[in-house]
């Protein structure tokens, strides 16, 4: 089993920045990827950014050039740096972790990000 703890959400003005952190604990032996998803009211949960165990990062078109996903000093921590935030970035952000052999998927409880003046 894997547990995920997210932190760093909050209220920010348009154009501002926030950093989200996801700390994983438990059996990470077959870790494959960590991702950030977001859920906007009335819409399907969407992938924002993903980083592999080889530190290859991929982004949704909507955040490319504004968000950076990276691994923290501790390998079990993934940080999402969010810059130039706008109201469309408002939502609940979830950390997701996938392990292989066999395939398992884990979710955090989510952290609210609100972009508003």
N, C-alpha and C positions, 0 to 999 in steps of 0.2 A: 504494500500500500504506500501511497504517496500523499502527503498533505501539502497544500499550497496556501501561503499567507500573503495577501496583497496589502499594500499600504501606499499612501501618497496622494490619494484623491483629494478633491476639495473644490472650492470656488475660485475661479480665476477670471480676470478681465480679458476681453478679446485682445489678441496680440501677445498675451502673456505665455508663461511656460509652467509646466508641472513635470515632476519626475514620479513615475510609479515604480514600485519595487515588488518583486515576487520572490519569496523565499520558499524553496522546496525542502522538504524533509521526508525521511522514510527510505524506502528501497529505491535508490536511483541507479542501480547497477546497469540496467539496460535503457538508460535515458536516451531519447532520440531528439526531441525538439521541445522548446518552450515557446509559447505564442501568447500574444495579447489579442483578445477579441473585445468588441464593444457591442452593447445592446442599446439602441435608441428606442424610446417608447413607440410601439406600433410597428416596429420593423424587426426583421430577422437579425439575429446575432451575426456580426460580420467580423472576418479576420482583419486585424490591423497590421500586425507584424509578427514575424516568426524568426527564430534563431535556432540553428541546428547544433548538435553536439560538436560540430567542427567550426562553430562560430560563423556560419554563413547566414546572412540576414536577408530577408525579403519583406517588402512592404506593399500594402494596398496602395493603389494609385492616389487615393484621396489624401494620404499622409506622406507620400514619397517626398523627400527633401525637407520635411518638417519634423518628423519623428525619427528617433534613433533607438534601436533595440541593441542592448549589449549585455555582456556578462559582468557582474560585479567582481570585486576582489575575491570573494568566495564563489567557487564554481556553482554553488547551488542557488545563487542569486541572479536574477535577470532584471534589468532596469529598462524602462521605457521613458526616454526623454522626449517630451512633447513641447514643441516650440510653435510660435505663431498660431496659437490656438484661436479658433473661431467657434461660433455658436453651434455649428454642425458637428463639432467634436464632443458636444455634451452627450453624456450617456453613462451607463455602468460598464466599467472595464473589468474583464475577467482574465485571469491567468489560466493557461491551459498547458498541460504537460503530457507528452506521449512517451511511453516506453514500448519497446519491442521484445518479442520472444517470451511470451505472447504479447500481442498488441493490447495495450491498456491506455485509457485516457482519463485524466484527472482534471478537475476544475477547482478554482478557488471560489470564494463566496462573492467576489466582486467588490469594486470600490467606485464610488460615484465621482464623476468629473462634471462640473458645471461651469460652462463658459458664459459669463453674463456681466454686463456693466451695471 
